[in-house]
Structures are given as C-alpha cells and as structure tokens.
Amino acid sequence: MSKTAYVRTKPHLNIGTMGHVDHGKTTLTAAITKVLSDRGTGTFVPFDRIDRAPEESRRGITINIAHVEYETDTRHYAHVDMPGHADYVVRSPCHAAYRSL
C-alpha cells in the first residue's frame, strides 16, 4: 500500500497554547475549531476530544499534549495544546525548547 504525499497549498503556521492551569487553553483551542467549522473551513474538535485521556477527565486537568490541525482561507495551522500543570509542562519537549531561548 502506498501513501499519498501531502501537498501543501497554503502557508503553514505552528501555534501553541501554553499557560497556567485552568486559564482556558483547551477551551480556546476548541473554540477556534468551532468558529472555523461554522465558517466552513475546518472541523469542530470539542473540548472532550482534546482532553480525551480518562485520567484527564477524572482529575479535570490536561496531562497530555494535544495536536489539532485546522485551516483558514489563507493558512494551514498545526495547534499544540499544552498541559497547564507545572509538573507536566516541565517534562514536555516544548518546555525544553522554550527554556533554551
């Protein structure tokens, strides 16, 4: 079985939401996908699909990094939703990259 190569037709932009626990990072990510879905340029990804691990639901916090992709008329976006709890952020690859700036 052969894979079809992805052809990029729009400029690509990486976005990350990183901040304190319970400040709305995942809610913002879900809201962006909702607005773009309503405009017909994306697929809605609800909050509970972004925070989908059972432990996340039970504790009410984001533990895993989530990756969501969406598009506008002019760009393609790769959005990384980071956990807000300090114990999880410091262990993430994104934190290491941020610390090296």
N, C-alpha and C positions, 0 to 999 in steps of 0.2 A: 504494500500500500504506500503510495507516495503522498507526501504532504504538499499542499499548495502554498506557495510562498506568499507571505503577506505583502501587499503593495501599499505603501504609504502614499496617500494622495493629498494629505494635509500636513502642515507643520505639527510637530509633536511637542507637548509640554508635560513635564512631570510636576505633580503637585503633592504636597504632603500636609496633613493636619497634625500638628503636634502642640500639646498644651496640657494644662493641669487637668486632673481627673474631674469629671462631671461638668466640664465647661462647654460641652456641646459639639465636640469634634465629629463624632459619628452621626449625630443629628444633622450637622451641616452637610456632611458627605451625602446622606440620604436625601436631604432637601435639594441639593444640587441635581442629583439624578432625577428627582421628581419634577423639577422645573424644566429640565431638558426633555424629559419624557412628554410633558404637557405640550412642549413646543414641537414635538415630533422628531427630535434629533438624538434621542437617547432612550435607554431602557431604565425604568424606575427600579432601584435596588433599595428595598425597605430596610429600616434600622435593624430589624431582627435577622435579616440575611447578612448584614455586615458583621454584626456581633452574633455569630452563629454557634460558637462553642457552648456546650452545656454548662461549663464552669462559668463562662461569662454571663449567661442568663441567670444562673443561681446567685452569683455574687453581685450582679448588676454593674460590672466593670468590664472594660475591654482588656483582654490579655494578649490576644494575637493581633499581629499586623494584618490589616485587610487591604486588598487591592481591588479597585474599581476602575473601569475604563468608561469613558464617555466622549462624545463629540459635540461640537457646535458647528455652525455653518463654515467656520474658518479654521478650526483646530481640532486635533485629537488629543485627549488628556489621559494620562495614567495617574490615578489618585491613590496615594497610600495613606490610610487612616491608622495612626499610631495609637498605642495604648497611652493612657494618661497617668497611670500609677507609676511613681518613680522607680519602684522595684523592677518593672517591666521595661521601662524606657531605657535605663542604663545598660541593659543587656541586648539592646537591639542594634543591628548593623547601622541603622540611620543615626543613632546616637553617636556611634564611633566616628562616623563621617562628620557630624556636626561639631564634635569636640575637637576635630583636627583643623577646623577653620581658624 
